[in-house]
Amino acid sequence: MQLVIGNKNYSSWSMRPWVLLRQAGIAFEERKIRFDDMTPDSPFKRAVSALSPAAKVPVLIDGELAVWDSLAIAEYLAERFPEHRLWPEERSARARARSICAEMHSGFAALREHCPMNIELTLPEVGERVLREQPAVAADLARIVALWTELLQAHGGPLLFGRFTIADAYYAPVVMRLRSYALPLPAAAAAYVEAVAALPAVRDWVADALAEQDFVPVDEPYRAHR
């Protein structure tokens, strides 16, 4: 299998299936296509359009099959590799895990807009200003904290359903945002952030992101150069 991704420093959607595959120990080949200005005829768009009609990353290539969209990829991997137990085994927990992944997939727009993933940066002053000026970001953060706290209490931690699942891979980019912008968290949520950051797959992704030493202006709302 091949997983097509964008820049590791910026691409939160690519991070999800990459961390899932690596943490689960499923073999795959990585193919990275560098982000650019994303215009319809840009090198990035031309390269990804040849692989997926959506012209976005990530894309999973398995033989003749191309699967795009991170949630579709996660579901495909859960079916393809049932022995890895990528979803929780208990039915109600599995339904809850799917619900929170879908909520992440379609929600938290304010956090995404105002706190884009940028792993190499530490921007506490931006995080403080965003929380002060953007009530929707504060609401997104409160919802994430409530969601995490409930699941950690229900399943005993250190991860959302006790052991690593798709849900943790799905919230790994949120963890990166919370760390970069130093958004305030209560103790249980802060402990979860550290538990996710300590996962070997997440550590590997972060190391690769820091090694990129790249600068893509369209993905950099808070600085004009590296």
C-alpha positions as CSV (number, residue, x, y, z in Angstrom):
1,M,0.0,0.0,0.0
2,Q,1.0,3.6,-0.6
3,L,-0.2,6.6,1.4
4,V,0.0,9.9,-0.5
5,I,0.4,12.9,1.9
6,G,1.2,16.6,2.0
7,N,3.8,18.5,4.1
8,K,4.0,16.9,7.5
9,N,4.3,20.3,9.2
10,Y,1.0,21.5,7.8
11,S,-1.2,18.6,6.7
12,S,-3.5,17.6,9.5
13,W,-5.6,15.4,7.3
14,S,-2.5,13.5,6.1
15,M,-1.4,13.0,9.7
16,R,-4.4,11.0,10.7
17,P,-4.0,7.9,8.4
18,W,-0.2,8.1,8.6
19,V,-0.3,7.9,12.4
20,L,-2.9,5.2,12.3
21,L,-0.9,3.0,9.9
22,R,2.4,3.6,11.7
23,Q,1.1,3.1,15.2
24,A,-0.8,0.0,14.2
25,G,2.3,-1.5,12.6
26,I,0.7,-1.8,9.1
27,A,3.3,-1.7,6.4
28,F,3.0,1.1,3.8
29,E,5.0,3.3,1.5
30,E,4.9,7.0,2.0
31,R,4.7,9.4,-0.9
32,K,4.8,13.1,-0.1
33,I,3.7,15.7,-2.5
34,R,4.8,19.2,-1.5
35,F,2.1,21.8,-0.9
36,D,2.2,24.9,-3.1
37,D,-0.2,27.7,-3.9
38,M,-3.0,25.2,-4.6
39,T,-4.1,26.8,-7.8
40,P,-5.9,24.4,-10.2
41,D,-2.8,24.1,-12.4
42,S,-0.2,24.0,-9.7
43,P,2.2,21.0,-9.5
44,F,0.5,19.8,-6.3
45,K,-3.0,19.8,-7.9
46,R,-1.8,18.2,-11.1
47,A,0.0,15.4,-9.2
48,V,-2.9,14.7,-6.8
49,S,-5.5,14.9,-9.5
50,A,-3.8,12.0,-11.2
51,L,-4.5,9.9,-8.1
52,S,-7.9,11.1,-6.9
53,P,-10.8,13.0,-8.4
54,A,-11.0,15.0,-5.2
55,A,-7.5,16.4,-5.9
56,K,-6.7,16.4,-2.2
57,V,-4.5,14.5,0.2
58,P,-4.4,12.0,1.8
59,V,-4.9,9.2,-0.7
60,L,-4.4,5.5,0.0
61,I,-3.4,3.4,-2.9
62,D,-3.9,-0.3,-2.5
63,G,-3.2,-2.1,-5.7
64,E,-5.7,-0.7,-8.3
65,L,-7.8,0.9,-5.6
66,A,-7.5,4.5,-4.6
67,V,-9.3,5.6,-1.3
68,W,-9.4,9.3,-0.5
69,D,-10.6,11.3,2.5
70,S,-9.1,10.4,5.9
71,L,-12.2,9.0,7.4
72,A,-12.9,6.7,4.4
73,I,-9.2,5.6,4.6
74,A,-9.6,4.8,8.3
75,E,-12.8,2.8,7.7
76,Y,-11.1,0.9,4.8
77,L,-8.1,0.0,6.9
78,A,-10.4,-1.2,9.8
79,E,-12.1,-3.6,7.3
80,R,-8.8,-4.6,5.6
81,F,-7.0,-5.3,8.8
82,P,-9.5,-6.5,11.4
83,E,-6.8,-8.2,13.4
84,H,-5.4,-4.7,14.4
85,R,-8.7,-3.8,16.1
86,L,-8.5,-0.2,14.9
87,W,-12.0,0.6,16.3
88,P,-13.0,-0.3,19.8
89,E,-14.4,-3.8,20.0
90,E,-17.5,-3.2,22.1
91,R,-20.4,-2.0,19.9
92,S,-21.4,1.1,21.9
93,A,-17.8,2.2,22.3
94,R,-17.3,1.7,18.6
95,A,-20.3,3.8,17.7
96,R,-19.1,6.5,20.0
97,A,-15.6,6.4,18.4
98,R,-17.2,6.8,15.0
99,S,-19.3,9.7,16.2
100,I,-16.4,11.7,17.6
101,C,-14.4,11.1,14.5
102,A,-17.3,12.3,12.3
103,E,-17.7,15.3,14.6
104,M,-14.0,16.1,14.1
105,H,-14.3,15.5,10.4
106,S,-17.2,18.0,9.9
107,G,-16.8,20.3,12.9
108,F,-14.5,22.6,14.8
109,A,-14.2,25.0,11.9
110,A,-13.1,27.9,14.0
111,L,-10.2,26.1,15.6
112,R,-9.1,24.9,12.2
113,E,-9.3,28.4,10.7
114,H,-7.7,30.4,13.4
115,C,-5.2,27.8,14.7
116,P,-4.0,25.9,11.6
117,M,-1.6,23.1,12.2
118,N,2.0,24.2,12.1
119,I,4.1,21.8,14.1
120,E,7.4,23.7,14.0
121,L,6.0,26.9,15.6
122,T,5.2,27.8,19.2
123,L,2.7,30.6,19.3
124,P,1.3,31.2,22.7
125,E,0.6,34.8,22.1
126,V,-1.5,34.0,19.0
127,G,-3.4,31.3,21.0
128,E,-4.1,33.9,23.8
129,R,-5.3,36.5,21.3
130,V,-7.4,34.0,19.3
131,L,-9.2,32.8,22.5
132,R,-9.8,36.4,23.5
133,E,-11.1,37.6,20.1
134,Q,-12.8,34.5,18.6
135,P,-15.6,33.1,20.8
136,A,-16.1,30.2,18.4
137,V,-12.6,29.0,19.0
138,A,-13.2,29.0,22.7
139,A,-16.4,27.1,22.1
140,D,-14.6,24.5,20.0
141,L,-11.9,24.1,22.7
142,A,-14.6,23.7,25.4
143,R,-16.3,21.0,23.4
144,I,-13.0,19.1,22.8
145,V,-12.2,19.2,26.5
146,A,-15.6,18.0,27.4
147,L,-15.5,15.2,24.9
148,W,-12.0,14.0,25.9
149,T,-12.8,14.3,29.6
150,E,-15.9,12.1,29.4
151,L,-14.2,9.4,27.4
152,L,-11.1,9.4,29.6
153,Q,-13.2,9.0,32.7
154,A,-15.3,6.3,31.1
155,H,-12.4,4.2,29.8
156,G,-9.7,4.9,32.3
157,G,-7.2,6.5,29.8
158,P,-4.5,7.2,29.0
159,L,-6.1,7.3,25.5
160,L,-9.7,8.0,24.6
161,F,-10.9,4.3,24.6
162,G,-8.1,3.0,26.8
163,R,-5.9,1.6,24.1
164,F,-4.9,3.3,20.8
165,T,-7.8,3.5,18.2
166,I,-8.7,5.5,15.1
167,A,-10.1,8.1,17.5
168,D,-6.7,8.9,18.8
169,A,-5.2,9.1,15.3
170,Y,-8.1,11.4,14.4
171,Y,-7.4,13.8,17.3
172,A,-3.6,13.8,16.9
173,P,-3.6,17.0,14.8
174,V,-5.8,18.7,17.4
175,V,-3.1,17.8,19.9
176,M,-0.6,19.5,17.7
177,R,-2.6,22.6,17.5
178,L,-3.2,22.8,21.2
179,R,0.5,22.5,21.8
180,S,1.6,25.0,19.1
181,Y,-0.8,27.7,20.4
182,A,-0.5,26.8,24.1
183,L,-4.3,26.7,24.6
184,P,-5.2,26.2,28.2
185,L,-6.4,22.8,29.3
186,P,-7.5,21.2,32.5
187,A,-5.4,18.4,34.0
188,A,-7.1,15.4,32.3
189,A,-7.1,16.9,28.9
190,A,-3.5,18.1,29.3
191,A,-2.5,14.5,30.3
192,Y,-4.2,13.2,27.1
193,V,-2.3,15.7,25.0
194,E,1.0,14.4,26.4
195,A,-0.1,10.7,26.0
196,V,-0.8,11.3,22.3
197,A,2.3,13.3,21.8
198,A,4.3,10.4,23.3
199,L,3.0,7.8,20.9
200,P,5.9,6.5,18.7
201,A,4.0,7.2,15.5
202,V,3.3,10.8,16.6
203,R,6.9,11.3,17.6
204,D,8.0,10.1,14.2
205,W,5.6,12.4,12.4
206,V,6.7,15.4,14.4
207,A,10.4,14.6,13.8
208,D,9.8,14.4,10.1
209,A,7.8,17.7,10.2
210,L,10.6,19.5,11.9
211,A,13.1,18.1,9.5
212,E,11.2,19.5,6.4
213,Q,12.5,23.0,6.9
214,D,10.0,24.2,4.4
215,F,7.9,27.3,4.0
216,V,4.6,27.4,2.2
217,P,3.1,31.0,2.3
218,V,-0.5,29.9,1.8
219,D,-0.2,27.8,5.0
220,E,1.4,30.5,7.0
221,P,-1.1,33.1,8.3
222,Y,1.1,34.2,11.2
223,R,4.5,34.8,9.6
224,A,6.0,36.0,6.3
225,H,9.1,33.8,6.2
226,R,10.7,31.0,8.1
